[in-house]
Amino acid sequence: MKKMSRSILMGILMFSSCLVFSQSIFGKWKTIDDRTGKPKALISIYEKDGLMYGHVVDILEKGKENFLCHKCDGDK
């Protein structure tokens, strides 16, 4: 019984430690290129009317700072 109580306590402690270090998705994030490992863009994730949205705040790649997506609808 004592061994089972310890196992349960350890499980609770391990689970609660994961919750303490969880991070919100909201805020500014830096995207990293998988091939080069260099930063590509700074994006902002936010909530409005119960929905999550994201937009590019800044493009960090040299030479692409003023790049516009011509395949995208909406404001550019």
Buried (B, 14 or more C-beta within 10 A) or exposed (E): EEEEEEEEEEEEEEEEEEEEEEEEEEEEBEEEEEEEEEBBBBBBBEEEEEEEEEEEEEBBEEEEEEEEEEEEEEEE
